[in-house]
Amino acid sequence: MIGVTPEASVARALPASTGKQIRRINSTDAFHSELERHEALAESRCYCFSLILFDVCQDEPPTAAWTLAHALTARFRAVDVVGWHDENRLGVILPYCGSKTALRLAGDICHMVRDDVSATYTVEDHPCRLDPRPQCAACRVRAAETARLAQIEEEGRSALPLWKRAIDILGAAIGLIVLSPLFVVTGLFIKCVSRGPIFFRQERIGHMGRTFRLWKFRTYEHKADTSQHEKYVKSLIEAARQSKDAQQPSMRKLDRAPGIIPFGNLLRKSCIDEFPQLINVLVGQMSLVGPRPPIRYEVEQYDAWHKGRLCAVPGMTGLWQVSGKNRLSFNEMVRLDIQYLRQASPWLDLKILLKTPIAIFTQILDSLRERKGGKEQQRRTAA
């Protein structure tokens, strides 16, 4: 038997090196709190999810439970919730996931740990409750979005169609070759104006919540504090949650944040800092066109419907970037990402790619106008 406090019992039986994985397993109270939240969303927002409960044999040692917990954290997505349901059961909450997919995933997990753990599982389906007579247009849109996302997951839709992957490989390969002189110049410049590596690698959340390392040119001082950016992102999402679209702040980058290297803002506004993401595209972690890949602490703030944007493979540019970007709110960005997921086609990708240079040029002009306006305002204040 695992014990009265399963998470504590298992933790005591493990080496210190496994602490990171254990922290990703929610306690019983935390897991039930998450389960109640998802059930409330299913009732009020036409949201659906599946719950898998893994039963660990009482005769198994505590390390067997950890083996199962480790397999869960390694196999499931960042948007899923893994935790202790009770003394002998580990649970997994799968947002936007039907029972067929949940059963397949549970079977895969049991197959992975069959040599170390005797575990069985049950699956509970929490389908979206679509009211045949929604009270308002917003309810109909939300219900349609949820049903469509659930359908995409249930059908096991391919992450990248063949045509899209072919365009990505060709475009990334050509881009890396053509831009190689710019890579050298930019790398030398970064080395001259600051200490530290040329490239910055950061964990991002990709397709269906899978994590990957995103490549960028470093525009901040090495090991600069990122807490201000985290607070800023959380404030944008909280404003989106509490305000109407017309009152929400726009998704602007933090250009005056401390720690930006000289001319770092120019690299960011011109999007030169993002060119190394062609490496991510070439290896299949990203696409040329798709939603912006979020950071983990950003996803942790998402409402249920926000996570719909994770059903698409992230991209270097996308519908949001060419539709206003810095002028749009967080909710508008999410809606555009979900719209792209539904309408994706070779022609839409080509249209977005052709519009991207214009969008970047417009962004640079807007930045110069704002900077000029700021200087004029300072002169008036001084006068």
Steps between C-alpha positions, in 0.01 A plus 500: 500500500633844407401670824271761645693780331604337171702789363709519820546124521619474143730802533679345799574185299660686210847637428543878509547516122134421444372809684417688181264228376330468841427873509296453182270253680217685676407408855159348572350835605648683203385233255143500633499878481601480133242228438223716650611793284486292182161358596369854556633603159329198344171614653522869418709528183409198289850371569598132488777290649588143595625367833731196524546332837793259537466248784829390655498157668519531878781244512723715279785700667488884498762510224255322269259788540780740411579297188140547391505870597820555301350330195193724526698826516714387206212387278226757551474862385577816695130592497407170670476475880669205675450434872389274783128426495517298823739272689537240225404683183679746276273709279545689174267773374507528118344827373322479163557126485237234425478157660649318198820702514513472881468120484776479242732718709426303819578175320831643377599599854421158646699340219799726578513405871380139478837359614509711819140575602178298514252777417146510366303801387152640448392786278223748575369709211373851572344597166408859420136564582373685196175677572273464193373850571796718602401824669729726300726512195811479721379165638450365148850608395656351814313173457602476136865571589504233769329240281742564215808476722372177653440362151857585395641315802265203465577446133875507570556766236857513374709773658645606164344405166744381236469821296575714805799296609642512145467881494662523844803289407554683170443847648716440810787353298499789251462754780798364696720506189395847378510657848831341606697828442247684719538230767878558506469881517233486771697248704817711485303811598345330805843378610643853466232679704440245778640200677346157471382263225377621162186289510230488762315170549174498691244230580176562312168317477430355158241280330256342749705628792828329413808693608799588283800734505453811289802669339542879489779753475565628851369857542529515882805494722607147589292360789284815514202499739181393318257557789382832353405332173315227691300759697423689178371190318286398798352851519401487131320167545330616819382817323365285217312287752337793681442762229309532177704479180475874439657569840781243488865609462681413179768229476812716493854384571683637802749722319608700805556204726832503688778287359451553125836519320592804282287499184316201638169675434595534132565125478163434665296746293652379173445137613865419422525345845245237393682378188677213687155346543552369148695226679185410696305496175753275326486237776118509513446668838350806331353601167558808288135596564310441823421648843773659711647231735420602860714467813394256773400771751280652231315172436446458874285816491286389204126450520371176347417651161840673477666158485333441165792683336728216613326264256708655220875463448659834601647718229745781433223714353125467497158652450536709817836644391364624164163618637613775732717323760595777747163670451300191600408366843585157640150363435510627141834323453352171626196529272722560197715198591191278527368645173827405329475147641161456333583664167861383448583446133800547266344820367444647846860419599629661180288809564632533857862450390465773234341739751765443769772736360239776470387436859861521625562823308180649642605397850836678460328818373254495790789463743684797346184715516446408865860580582479835321172579675655412835791738443265782401296437813816521711592832338157643574523381859846655538381828347 
